[in-house]
Structures are given as structure tokens and as C-alpha cells.
């Protein structure tokens, strides 16, 4: 029998960080309040859209 080599370190780090992020996001949603999930997600999407617009503006300014 041959043993397979262990996965690269970056794969392990990615899996661990993904798991931690999912757990933290779940706790965030639970702690956000009793608002319906649709409202919570809509608020989060609006915040992310603003952040993305800001990042796009910064990148455009750096490219000019």
C-alpha cells in the first residue's frame, strides 16, 4: 500500500478559514436580531454593493 502525500498547506488553510468564516457568519446572522432573513440579507447586500462601488472607484482612480 502506498500512502498519498498530505495536501498542501494552502489547501488546509483555505478549508479552515472557510469553516471559520461560515461559523462566524452564522453567528452574525443569529446575533443580528429577529428580523426576517430576507431583510437581513437585503441590508447586507446593500452594504456590500456600496463597498464594491467604493473599491471600483479606487481602482479606476489608480489606473488613471
Beta strands, then each sheet from edge to edge (+ up, - down):
end
